[in-house]
Amino acid sequence: MEKTIFVVDDCSFSLIVAEDALGKHFNLITLSSAAKMFKALNRITPDLILLDVEMPEMTGYEAIKQLMENDSHSKIPILFLSGMTDPADKAYGLGLGAKSFITKPFNTSALLNEVNNHITGTPRG
């Protein structure tokens, strides 16, 4: 069964790059805001969420806090995608419960390996 991944990012370019990197391997659902992600979660439980940190209205940090408070969503692996490069930002995101913090711009094969590691426990070549 194909695994489902939510990619949540307000930057359409990042959504396109993620689609190119992951679309052939997973059922990808791209969402342009955390609010849209929470609406989609009412219908679908993904196997993993790629979540941008810096978004208008609700940041990725605010979104992960809400996800972690919900028993049905708290077990979904969350990987942050961000242009932020400060180690303190990464540490904060991981402290909130993210499994990884991927810096943009990201390498598509590295993104695929990182996602696959968290979904199946093994990297792809």
Secondary structure by P-SEA (a helix, b strand, c coil): cbbbbbbbcccaaaaaaaaaacccccbbbbbccaaaaaaaaacccccccccccccccccaaaaaaaaaacccccccbbbbbcccccaaaaaaaaaacccccccccccaaaaaaaaaaaacccccc
